[in-house]
Amino acid sequence: MNIFNFESCVCNKHITEDQFKSIMPNDILRNGLFYKMNNDLKNTSLSTFLLKLNKYFTQHNVTSCLQKAHFISQILCESDFFRTAEEYKNRDGSTPSHWNNYKGGANYHGRGLIQITHNYNYESFGKYINNNTLKDNPDIVCSTLDFTIKSAFWYWINGSAWGNINSIAANNDFLKVTMAVNGGYNHVVERNKALITLYDKFNIKNCLLYHDIKFDNYSFDTSAMVNSKWYENNKNKVKEVETALKDFYTTLQREN
């Protein structure tokens, strides 16, 4: 008798509302998706959101439970757990100084579920969706649900300088996925925590293909990042990330 139930994971299956609600913080459950936005995205219904998300999973071949877990764990952190689809301003409402470092200026700050930045990324996404006005009106990316979601899938497949992130996720290379999405390791522990949560919520332990996969033992030694120029040129950052993850894994072991 096969003890594994392929059908119980989310490989080639839609993510359900119950599964999604199980990973949402209480304030999202109370106030709705994107409740910190001040446009039409505010309080988007979960059913509408999931209808589009599941459609684009299929269209972009993000079909395995492993790939979906990596994708959602990253967009959870990029969107502040779906509170926003736009990079936050300072608490006083002023423009963060680092926005001026984006190619093209502050107007090309992060938007979408994966916060795309720089004028050339907005231009590339605009070409992908056949919208010639997007570069001059980047707010479209965070004011239209379809573009908010689709921009993340465009970046996941086509937009990252590190290549097709979906293929990286299929290898369970969390450190390279994070670099490809974030351009660094901001909130790396939070991204890993989200991934571990999804291991349970998406029933990956019951998947025929990935039941023995681990989300709590990542290191640069086992990542393709070890062969990159970034790795060679950022040894202090490598040590910082390794230490943060090791401390996190130690805490997990104590709690379990």
FENSULBEL-V494960 format. One record per pair of residues at least 4 apart in sequence whose C-alpha atoms are under 6 Angstrom apart, sorted by the first residue. I is the first residue (numbers start at 0). J is the second residue. Records with the same first field share a line. If there is no record, write none. Layout:
I=J, J
//
This chain:
3=205, 207
4=205
5=206, 207
8=201, 202, 203, 206
9=64, 201
10=62, 63, 64
11=62
13=53
16=20
26=30
27=31, 32
31=42
32=42, 43, 81, 82
33=41, 42, 81, 82, 83
34=41, 42, 82
35=82, 83
36=41, 83
40=142
49=53
55=59
56=61
61=66
64=68
66=168, 169
68=72, 197
71=75
72=190, 193, 194
74=78, 112, 113
75=79, 80
76=80
77=113
78=83, 84, 112
84=110, 111, 112, 141
85=109, 110
86=109
88=92, 94, 95
89=93, 95
98=105, 108
99=104, 105
101=117
102=117, 118
103=118
107=116, 117, 118
108=116
109=114, 115, 116
110=114, 115, 141
111=140, 141, 147
112=147, 148, 151
113=151
121=134
122=134
125=129, 130, 131, 133
133=137
139=143
140=146, 147
141=147
145=149
146=150
153=157
154=158, 159
155=164
156=163, 164
159=179
161=179
167=172
168=172
172=222
175=224
177=181
178=182, 183
195=214
197=201
198=203
203=210
204=210
205=210
206=210
219=225
225=230
229=233
//
